Amino acid sequence: MKHYGGYLIDLDGTMYRGNEKIEAAPRFIRALQEKKIPYLFVTNNASMTQTAIAGKLQGFDIPARPEDVFTSALATAAYIKNRKSDARCFAVGEEGLIDALEKEGFELVQEDADYVVMGFDRQLTYDKLATACLEVRKGAIFVSTNSDLAIPRERGFYPGNGAITEAVALSTGVTPVYVGKPERVIMDEAISMLGVSKDRIAMVGDNYKTDIQAGIQAGLDTIMVLTGVTQREDIPGLGTKPTHYVDTLDDWIEKL
């Protein structure tokens, strides 16, 4: 059994389910800490800040600092910064996305935007979608934090940011640049932050289409945990299989 020198770890469905605790998660993170194995939480959640996500993890008894968290909002802001450092952005999203864009020094505008940036937004309105469409049609570059069509919650699966983004994409006929998992944009940045060579990193997640595909496309070994989106009965129909899969993260602790 290969022993990994670093872990990139998904959140929703892996560390918790919405506001529901996953019992094995804190034990897994404490085991990594005891063995001094570096890790980074990598999430498509663009609605919360690093500090807020760290606080949520702590609420589930999972040790976490803001700097342990890398979100698709941060990856999106970095992506734009590398292309236009003084970009004007029209953003659809919550605090996590707005905070990430403002920290990079971007001006948030309602018109004449260089970029339209789509993130998960529980205060979404028709006017926001309309403005996004108008700005994209005027030539703004269309970027979205992630392509998640559905997100797991206690009652079932809710519409994700990908579903919101597709409304603008279908209306305008413009395909957005997606940044979050499974795209290489967020993974390359996360690998760099972890500081461990790729052949020694494992990507841990519950969603085959995002977490596991992100790891596969980035050239990493993958560990799929069956506590979220992808279930055991789905495994036979998967394309490239995860390197490993476990029912819970308790099953992996002895392999660290």
C-alpha positions as CSV (number, residue, x, y, z in Angstrom):
1,M,0.0,0.0,0.0
2,K,1.4,3.4,-1.0
3,H,1.8,5.9,1.8
4,Y,1.1,9.5,0.6
5,G,3.1,12.5,1.7
6,G,0.2,15.0,1.4
7,Y,-3.6,15.1,0.9
8,L,-6.0,17.5,-0.9
9,I,-9.3,17.0,0.8
10,D,-12.8,17.9,-0.3
11,L,-15.3,19.4,2.2
12,D,-19.1,18.9,1.5
13,G,-19.8,15.2,1.4
14,T,-16.3,14.3,2.7
15,M,-15.8,16.3,5.9
16,Y,-19.5,17.1,6.5
17,R,-22.9,17.0,4.7
18,G,-24.4,20.4,4.7
19,N,-24.9,21.0,8.4
20,E,-24.6,17.3,9.3
21,K,-21.5,15.9,10.9
22,I,-19.5,13.0,9.3
23,E,-18.2,11.1,12.3
24,A,-15.0,9.8,10.7
25,A,-13.9,13.2,9.5
26,P,-12.3,14.7,12.7
27,R,-10.6,11.4,13.4
28,F,-9.0,11.4,9.9
29,I,-7.7,15.0,10.2
30,R,-6.3,14.4,13.7
31,A,-4.5,11.3,12.4
32,L,-2.9,13.4,9.6
33,Q,-1.8,15.9,12.2
34,E,-0.4,13.2,14.5
35,K,1.7,11.8,11.6
36,K,2.7,15.3,10.5
37,I,1.3,14.7,7.0
38,P,0.4,18.0,5.2
39,Y,-3.1,18.6,3.9
40,L,-5.2,21.3,2.3
41,F,-9.0,21.5,2.1
42,V,-9.9,22.2,-1.5
43,T,-13.6,23.2,-2.0
44,N,-15.8,24.4,-4.8
45,N,-17.7,26.4,-2.1
46,A,-17.3,30.0,-3.2
47,S,-19.9,31.4,-0.9
48,M,-17.9,31.4,2.3
49,T,-14.6,33.0,3.3
50,Q,-11.6,30.9,4.5
51,T,-12.3,32.1,8.0
52,A,-16.0,31.1,7.9
53,I,-15.2,27.7,6.4
54,A,-12.5,27.0,9.1
55,G,-15.1,28.0,11.7
56,K,-17.6,25.6,10.3
57,L,-15.0,22.8,10.3
58,Q,-14.1,23.6,13.9
59,G,-17.9,23.3,14.7
60,F,-17.7,19.7,13.6
61,D,-14.6,19.1,15.8
62,I,-12.3,19.2,12.8
63,P,-9.0,21.1,13.4
64,A,-8.8,23.8,10.8
65,R,-7.2,27.2,10.3
66,P,-8.2,29.7,7.5
67,E,-4.9,29.0,5.7
68,D,-5.8,25.3,5.6
69,V,-8.7,26.2,3.2
70,F,-8.5,26.9,-0.5
71,T,-11.8,27.8,-2.2
72,S,-12.9,28.1,-5.8
73,A,-13.4,31.8,-5.2
74,L,-9.8,32.3,-4.3
75,A,-8.7,30.3,-7.3
76,T,-11.0,32.4,-9.5
77,A,-9.7,35.6,-8.2
78,A,-6.1,34.4,-8.8
79,Y,-7.1,33.3,-12.3
80,I,-8.4,36.8,-13.2
81,K,-5.4,38.5,-11.5
82,N,-3.0,36.6,-13.7
83,R,-4.8,38.0,-16.8
84,K,-5.8,41.5,-15.8
85,S,-4.6,42.9,-12.5
86,D,-7.0,45.9,-12.6
87,A,-10.1,44.1,-13.8
88,R,-13.6,45.5,-13.4
89,C,-15.9,42.6,-12.3
90,F,-19.6,42.1,-12.2
91,A,-20.0,39.3,-9.6
92,V,-23.0,37.1,-8.8
93,G,-22.1,35.5,-5.5
94,E,-21.9,35.6,-1.7
95,E,-19.4,36.8,0.8
96,G,-16.7,34.3,-0.1
97,L,-16.5,35.4,-3.7
98,I,-16.9,39.1,-3.1
99,D,-14.2,39.0,-0.4
100,A,-11.8,37.1,-2.7
101,L,-12.2,39.6,-5.5
102,E,-11.9,42.6,-3.3
103,K,-8.7,41.3,-1.7
104,E,-7.2,41.1,-5.2
105,G,-8.1,44.8,-5.6
106,F,-10.7,44.4,-8.3
107,E,-13.4,47.0,-8.8
108,L,-16.9,45.5,-8.5
109,V,-19.2,47.1,-11.0
110,Q,-22.8,46.9,-12.4
111,E,-21.8,47.8,-16.0
112,D,-18.9,47.9,-18.4
113,A,-17.3,44.9,-16.7
114,D,-14.2,43.2,-18.0
115,Y,-15.3,39.9,-16.3
116,V,-18.6,38.4,-15.3
117,V,-17.9,36.1,-12.4
118,M,-20.6,33.6,-11.4
119,G,-20.6,32.0,-7.9
120,F,-23.3,30.3,-5.8
121,D,-25.8,32.9,-4.6
122,R,-28.8,32.1,-2.4
123,Q,-29.9,35.7,-2.9
124,L,-30.0,35.2,-6.7
125,T,-32.5,37.4,-8.6
126,Y,-33.7,37.7,-12.1
127,D,-32.0,41.1,-12.3
128,K,-28.6,39.6,-11.4
129,L,-29.0,37.0,-14.2
130,A,-30.1,39.7,-16.6
131,T,-27.2,42.0,-15.8
132,A,-24.8,39.0,-16.2
133,C,-26.3,38.2,-19.6
134,L,-26.1,41.8,-20.8
135,E,-22.4,42.2,-19.7
136,V,-21.4,38.9,-21.4
137,R,-23.1,40.0,-24.6
138,K,-21.2,43.3,-24.4
139,G,-17.9,41.4,-24.4
140,A,-17.1,40.7,-20.7
141,I,-15.1,37.5,-20.2
142,F,-17.4,34.9,-18.6
143,V,-15.9,33.0,-15.6
144,S,-17.6,30.7,-13.1
145,T,-16.2,29.4,-9.8
146,N,-17.4,25.9,-10.4
147,S,-19.6,23.7,-12.5
148,D,-21.4,21.8,-9.7
149,L,-25.0,21.2,-11.0
150,A,-26.2,19.9,-7.6
151,I,-24.9,20.1,-4.0
152,P,-25.7,17.7,-1.2
153,R,-27.9,19.0,1.7
154,E,-29.7,17.3,4.6
155,R,-33.0,17.2,2.5
156,G,-31.3,16.0,-0.7
157,F,-29.6,17.7,-3.6
158,Y,-30.1,21.4,-4.2
159,P,-29.2,23.4,-7.4
160,G,-25.5,24.2,-7.5
161,N,-23.5,27.0,-9.1
162,G,-23.2,25.1,-12.4
163,A,-27.0,25.2,-12.8
164,I,-27.0,29.0,-12.2
165,T,-24.2,29.6,-14.5
166,E,-25.8,27.5,-17.3
167,A,-28.8,29.9,-17.3
168,V,-26.4,32.7,-18.4
169,A,-24.5,30.4,-20.8
170,L,-27.7,29.1,-22.5
171,S,-29.1,32.6,-22.8
172,T,-26.0,34.2,-24.3
173,G,-24.6,31.2,-26.1
174,V,-21.2,31.8,-24.4
175,T,-19.4,29.0,-22.7
176,P,-17.8,30.1,-19.4
177,V,-14.3,29.4,-18.1
178,Y,-14.9,27.1,-15.1
179,V,-12.2,27.3,-12.4
180,G,-13.2,24.9,-9.6
181,K,-13.0,21.1,-9.5
182,P,-12.7,19.1,-11.8
183,E,-10.7,21.8,-13.6
184,R,-6.9,22.0,-13.6
185,V,-6.9,25.7,-12.7
186,I,-7.8,25.1,-9.0
187,M,-5.8,21.9,-8.7
188,D,-2.5,23.3,-10.0
189,E,-2.8,26.1,-7.5
190,A,-3.6,23.7,-4.7
191,I,-0.8,21.4,-5.5
192,S,1.6,24.3,-5.5
193,M,0.3,25.5,-2.1
194,L,0.6,22.0,-0.6
195,G,4.3,21.9,-1.5
196,V,4.5,18.1,-2.1
197,S,5.4,16.4,-5.3
198,K,2.4,15.2,-7.3
199,D,3.4,11.5,-7.2
200,R,3.1,11.7,-3.4
201,I,-0.3,13.4,-3.2
202,A,-3.8,11.9,-2.9
203,M,-7.0,13.7,-3.7
204,V,-9.8,12.7,-1.3
205,G,-13.5,13.3,-2.1
206,D,-17.0,12.0,-2.4
207,N,-18.0,13.2,-5.8
208,Y,-16.6,11.3,-8.8
209,K,-17.5,13.9,-11.3
210,T,-15.7,16.7,-9.4
211,D,-13.3,15.6,-6.8
212,I,-12.1,12.3,-8.3
213,Q,-12.0,13.7,-11.9
214,A,-10.1,16.7,-10.6
215,G,-7.5,14.3,-9.1
216,I,-7.3,12.2,-12.3
217,Q,-7.0,15.2,-14.6
218,A,-4.2,16.6,-12.4
219,G,-2.3,13.3,-12.4
220,L,-2.9,12.5,-8.8
221,D,-3.9,9.2,-7.1
222,T,-7.5,9.5,-5.7
223,I,-9.4,8.2,-2.7
224,M,-13.2,8.2,-3.1
225,V,-15.1,8.1,0.2
226,L,-18.7,6.9,0.0
227,T,-20.3,9.4,2.3
228,G,-21.6,11.9,-0.2
229,V,-22.6,12.1,-3.8
230,T,-21.2,8.9,-5.4
231,Q,-22.4,5.7,-4.0
232,R,-21.1,2.1,-4.1
233,E,-23.7,1.1,-6.7
234,D,-22.3,3.8,-9.0
235,I,-18.7,2.4,-9.1
236,P,-19.2,-0.3,-11.8
237,G,-20.4,2.3,-14.2
238,L,-17.5,4.8,-13.7
239,G,-15.0,5.4,-16.4
240,T,-11.5,5.7,-15.0
241,K,-11.9,4.2,-11.5
242,P,-10.6,6.0,-8.3
243,T,-7.2,4.6,-7.2
244,H,-8.9,3.6,-3.9
245,Y,-12.4,3.8,-2.4
246,V,-13.6,3.5,1.2
247,D,-16.9,3.5,2.9
248,T,-15.7,6.0,5.5
249,L,-12.4,7.8,6.2
250,D,-12.0,5.5,9.3
251,D,-11.1,2.8,6.8
252,W,-8.2,4.9,5.5
253,I,-6.6,6.0,8.8
254,E,-4.8,2.7,9.3
255,K,-3.3,3.1,5.8
256,L,-1.7,6.6,6.5
